Amino acid sequence: MGKTEVTYLVFFIVIILALIFDLGFFSKKNKKTSLKTALWQSIFWVVLSVLFFGFMWLEDGAEPALSFMSAYLMEKSLSIDNIFVFILIFSFFKIKEEYYSRVLLIGILMAIGFRAIFIWLGIALIQKFEWILYIFGAFLIYTGIKMFFAKEDDEFKPEENAIYRFMNKYMRVTTEEPKGRFVIRKHNKAYLTTLSLVVVMLAVTDILFAVDSIPAVFAISRDPMVVYTSNIFAVLGLRSLFFLLRGAVDKFDYLPQGIAIVLVFIGVKMLAEYFLHQHNIHIPVYVSLIVIVLCLGGSILYSLYHQRKELPEAKVK
């Protein structure tokens, strides 16, 4: 068994055991997740990711390990935008807090399956058409510029979402109190509850974010192992991060600008790769890691000292 196979085997064993531990120890069915529990869950997934980084360093070498950490931090930062959208979805459908954890878990597990397909397709396309990387690079630059200058009015509106409208139009949906159920039978017919709608919308939202994040990870590394493992670790930690940050996510006003700069940097790096290769110039992977840490850390610190938005509650009053 080669080093890559060993790393994959360890990864899958760790993920399965971690999910069993997380669900059995931290998560209780139909119960609210406290801030303390969310904090311990977040620490658990971050520590696990750091330990896997250390294992990769020993097993596969410094470059794959640094690529993993860079990609993980990139995915983790983009997931904070996910959280803001998740909050809007839960609020729109008036989902009770005790259902949050289970709905998030199912939505995230669905998203992992879709991301695996995205990654597989991306790798297959790059191997066959290497020039597609330049399209990814241009797309990241466009996304970064658009994100940097985005206005507050551009926020996600669940009622205008195409998936929500499609499900409401072509499927039997009920607004009846779900009581923890995803399907309700009425008049010998099955109806989807709002919990089912939310699960689908969470998964689709994550897919839309993956359209930005996965090309960004390909710019850091084209190693399927690095791309897949960094994605899965970041996404699995999303549920605990949601409960930890949902009351403070609006305080990171300038984080999108930090992420935008990173996306533009990665896009430019991807487009410049051909010319750098012609002149035998190689940008070490730790340079990307340093840029990501500085931009994200700097934007978070700047947000904490220069808050520009009111809290959502203040807007309603």
C-alpha positions, 0 to 999 in steps of 0.5 A: 500500500502506497503513501497516498492509499495510507493517507486516504485510509487514515482520513476515512477512518478518522472521519467515520470515528469523528462523526460517531463521536460528534453525533454520540457525544455532542449532538442530541436529537431535537435539542438546542446546541448551546454555545459551550457545546458549539465551542467544544465541537469547533475545537474538536474539528479544528484540532482534528484538522491540525492533527491530520495536517501533522500526519500528512507532513510526516507521511506525504511531506511538507508540500502536500501538508502545507497545501492541505492547510492552505486549502482548509483555511480557504474553505473555512473562511468561505464557509463563514459566508455560508453561515450568514446565508444559513441564518437567513434560511432558518429565519425565513422558514421559522425553524425552531432551534431544536431542529437546527442541528439535525437539519444542518447535519443532513444538509451538510452530508448531502453537500459533501456528496455533491462536492465529491462529484464536483471535485471529481469532475474538476480533476477530470476536466483539468487532466483533459483540458489543462487550459480550463485552469485559466478560465478558473483563474479569470472566474476567481478574479471576477468573483473576488472583484464582485465580492469586494464591491458587493453592497449590503442590498445584495444579500441572499433572499430565500423567497427568490431562490429558484430551488425554493420556487421550483419545490413549491410549484412542482412538489407537495409542500406543507407549512404545517408544524413539522414536529421534527418530521421531514415528510407528513402524510395527509389525505393518504398523500405525502407532503414535504415539510419546511424541514425538507425544504431547508435541507435541500436549500442548505445543500444547494447553497453549499454547492453554489459556494463550492463553485467559488471555493473548489476552483480556488483550491485547485489553484493551491493544489491539483492533488485530489487527496489535498482537494478532497480532504481539505474540503471535507474537514472544512465542511464537517466543521461548518455545523459547529461553526454555525452555532458558534458564530451565528450571533457574531457573524454580522460583526465580521463586516470586512471579512468578505473583502479579505476573502475577495483579496485572496480570491483575486490573488489566487486567480492572478497566480493561476493565470500567471502560472504559464509565464512563471513556468516558462521562466522556471519560477515556482511560487512556494506553497507557503506563500499562498498560506501566508497570504491567506492567513494575513488577509483573513486575519487582517480583515477579521481584526479590522472588522472587530475595530471598525464595525460599520453595520447595525445588528439585524435586530436593530434593523427591524426596530 
